[in-house]
């Protein structure tokens, strides 16, 4: 049995800059992934193939980024029962608000989790947390990452702390 991994899908290569933040988070935590482009509207057959093959090959979680109508996360979810995390991308006149609504308003029975507009890094971390429910070493790496963030905040607090009392 191979190690669980994350399938990152985006609708266009223009989304790669934002979606690479999910990949960076996964890299930092040692979680394997594959990243590709498949459009819900322009290449629906490819989208189905990507999801079906990824699930067959052991993808544990899907991250799907899309802007505007943001159908990709929902289409991905329609082809799998594995968790899907949608990343609304800032584009068009509404700068991602429409994408956010499209992702969080999925019909009953086809859930898609969502992160903030442009929140691909958190999508990578959330995918890692899902996989960590069955991987104690990954869970420990996540705990260490959080401890490091807390330590960084404490160092910043020391730098700015002052009192006139």
N, C-alpha and C positions, 0 to 999 in steps of 0.2 A: 504494500500500500504506500503510495507516494505522499509526501508532505502536502497538507492543504495549502492552497494558493488563492490569490485574488485575481479576478479578471476585470481589468479596467477598460471600459468602452467609451468612446466619445463619437459624436456625430460628424465631426470634421477635424482635420488637422489643425485648424485655427484654434481649437480648444486645447491643444497639447500643452501650451504654456501653463495654464491653470491646472489641468489634470495631472501634469507631471509632479505637482505638489503632493498628490496622493501617493505616487510612486516613491517620492523622496521619504515620506513618512514610513512607508513599508520597508524601504531600504534600511532606514535607521533601526528598525525593529527586527530586521532579519526575516521578513515575511516575503516569500516569493510571489511574483505576479507576472502577468502578461498584459500588455497595453496595445490596443488596436483601435481602428476607426471602422465604424459600421453605422450607417444612417437608417433610422427608423422609416424614413420616407423614401429616400433615394435607393437604398439597397436593403429592403426588408428581408429578402431571402438570405443575404449575407448575415444580417443581424441574427436571424434564427440559427444559422449554421454556427456562428461564433458562440452563441449561448449554448447550443446543444453540444458542440464539441468540447467546450470548456467544462461543462457539467460532467460529461463523460470522462474527461481527463482529470477530474478531481478539484475543480474550482469550488471553494467553499463559500465564497462571497463574491458578489458582483458590485462594481462601482460604475455607474453610468452618468456621464455628464452631458447636459444638453441645455440649450438656451431657447428663448422664445416659447413656443408651444410645448417644448420639452417632452416629447413623446417617448424618447429613447428609454429612459428608466422604466416606464410602464410597459413598453414592448418587451424589454429584457425580462421583466418580472412575469410577463405572460407566458414565457417559454421555460421558466424554471420555478422550482419551489425553494431554491436557495435564497438567502437574504440578498436584497438589492438595496443599495444606498444610492440615492440620486443626488447629484451635484448640480444645482441650478447655476447656470452661467450667465453673467451679465452681458446682455446683447439687446439689440433692438431699442425701440422707444421706451420700454419700461425697465431697461437695465437689469433684467433678471427677476423682477417681481412676478411677471407672468410665468416664468419657468418654475419659480418656487411654488406658486399656486397649482400649476399643472402637476407637479410631483407630489405635493401633499394631499391633493384631492383625488386620489386613486379610488376606484370603485371598491366596494366591499369584496373581500376575498383575494384581492391582488395588491397586497401592501407594498409600499416602497418607503423606506426610511429616507429622511432628507437631512442635509446639513445646510448651513447658511449659504447664501449666494456667494459663489466663488470659494466655498469652504472645502476644497478638495483635500487639503491636509487633514482636516478632521475626518473626512471620509476614510482616509487611509488608516487613521488611528482607530476609528470605530470598527472597520473591517478586522483590524488586528485584535481588538477586544472580543469580537465575536469568535474568532479562531482560538483565542486564548482560553475560552471556556473549556476547551479540551486539550490545552497545551500549557502545562504549568511553567515551563521554561519561558515561554512568551509572556505569560502573565507576570512573571518576575521581572522581565525586561520592561514591561509597561509600568510596573510599580517603581522601578529604578528611574525611569524617564520622569515620572511624576515627582519623585523625590528630588531629582535634579532641577526641575522647574521650581519647586518650592524653595530650594536653596538659592536659586538665582533671584527670586523675589526678595528673600531675606538680605542678600548682599546689596540689592538696590535700595532696600529700606534703610540700611546702615549708611549708605552714601547720602541720602537726602534727609535723614532724621535730624531734627534740631528742635530746640525748645527755648522759649524766652522766659520760662518760669524760674 
